[in-house]
């Protein structure tokens, strides 16, 4: 089997399954149950999973609730939550894993920890959508666009309110997951 991959803070299994489809020993980890096959999902804290065994690669998707600048109007009311979220990001980036990609939207990670190494868009990977996604990389090259498409819309930002809106907004686009698996696997 290929490399050992931990996809931290992923309940959707999109990235995990892209790596598994290419022969890698990929596992997702989240406090939530997975939407995919539970055989390759740890339902536990991502930091515990990161330290549980040697991994070759970790792709981390820390919750953006207290980090994303789209929620800037509430920042003054959640300073403690922000501090904890930033500490979590720092611990993920400092994990003893040789290759790490941390993914988040435009957020305070850029001003409080460091600027991202790359900002990608779904339209660079076959999806006619706009959704700026920052990547902080350790030991990995920048992703190379695989399928630049037209028809760019901000559908993700215009999703109607609802109890599962956050889940749909946090899901990684399949084209981005495939590029990660092809280029980083």
Residue pairs with C-beta under 8 A, 6 or more apart in sequence:
1 23
1 24
1 25
2 19
2 22
2 23
2 24
2 25
2 185
3 24
3 25
3 56
3 57
3 185
4 24
4 25
4 26
4 53
4 54
4 55
4 56
4 57
5 16
5 19
5 24
5 25
5 26
5 27
5 55
5 56
5 57
5 58
5 59
5 185
6 26
6 27
6 29
6 46
6 49
6 50
6 55
6 57
6 58
6 59
6 97
7 15
7 16
7 19
7 26
7 27
7 28
7 29
7 58
7 59
7 60
7 61
8 29
8 30
8 46
8 49
8 50
8 58
8 59
8 60
8 61
8 62
8 92
9 29
9 30
9 46
9 60
9 61
9 62
9 63
10 16
10 28
10 29
10 30
10 34
10 59
10 61
10 172
11 28
11 30
11 32
11 33
11 34
11 35
11 167
12 34
12 35
12 36
12 167
12 170
12 171
12 172
13 28
13 34
13 35
13 36
13 37
13 40
13 41
14 36
14 171
14 172
14 173
14 174
14 177
15 26
15 28
15 59
15 61
15 172
15 177
15 180
15 181
16 26
16 27
16 28
16 36
16 40
16 41
17 26
17 36
17 37
17 177
18 174
18 177
18 178
18 180
18 181
19 26
19 180
19 181
19 185
20 26
20 40
21 181
22 181
22 182
22 185
24 181
24 185
26 40
27 40
27 41
27 42
27 49
28 34
28 36
28 40
28 41
28 42
29 41
29 42
29 43
29 44
29 46
29 49
30 41
30 42
30 43
30 46
31 43
31 44
31 45
32 43
33 41
33 43
34 41
34 43
42 49
42 52
46 60
46 62
46 92
47 88
47 91
47 92
47 95
50 58
50 92
50 95
50 97
51 95
51 96
55 97
56 97
56 98
56 99
57 97
57 98
57 99
57 100
57 101
57 140
57 184
57 185
58 92
58 95
58 97
58 99
58 100
58 101
59 100
59 101
59 102
59 103
59 180
59 184
60 92
60 100
60 101
60 102
60 103
61 102
61 103
61 104
61 170
61 172
62 85
62 88
62 89
62 92
62 102
62 104
63 85
63 170
64 104
64 105
64 107
64 170
65 71
65 81
65 85
65 166
66 78
66 81
66 82
66 84
66 85
67 82
67 85
67 86
67 89
67 104
67 107
67 108
67 109
68 104
68 105
68 106
68 107
69 105
69 106
69 107
69 108
70 105
70 106
75 82
75 108
82 108
86 108
86 109
86 112
86 113
89 102
89 104
89 109
89 113
90 113
92 100
92 102
93 100
93 102
93 113
93 136
93 138
98 138
98 139
99 138
99 139
99 140
99 184
100 136
100 137
100 138
100 139
100 140
101 135
101 136
101 137
101 138
101 140
101 180
101 184
102 109
102 135
102 136
102 137
103 133
103 134
103 135
103 172
104 133
104 134
104 136
105 131
105 132
105 133
105 134
106 119
106 132
106 134
107 134
109 116
109 134
109 136
110 116
110 134
113 136
114 136
116 134
116 135
116 136
117 135
117 136
117 137
117 142
118 134
118 135
118 137
118 142
118 143
119 132
119 133
119 134
119 135
120 132
120 133
120 135
120 143
120 145
120 176
121 129
121 130
121 131
121 132
121 133
121 152
122 128
122 129
122 130
122 131
122 133
122 173
122 175
122 176
123 129
123 130
123 148
123 149
123 150
123 151
123 152
124 145
124 146
124 147
124 148
125 145
125 146
125 147
125 173
125 175
125 176
125 178
125 179
126 146
126 147
126 149
126 173
126 175
127 149
127 173
127 174
127 175
127 176
128 149
128 150
128 151
128 152
128 153
129 152
129 153
129 154
129 155
129 156
129 173
130 152
130 153
130 154
130 156
131 154
131 156
131 157
131 173
133 176
135 142
135 143
140 184
141 183
141 184
143 176
143 179
143 180
143 183
143 184
144 179
144 183
145 179
146 175
146 178
146 179
146 182
147 175
156 168
156 169
159 165
159 168
159 169
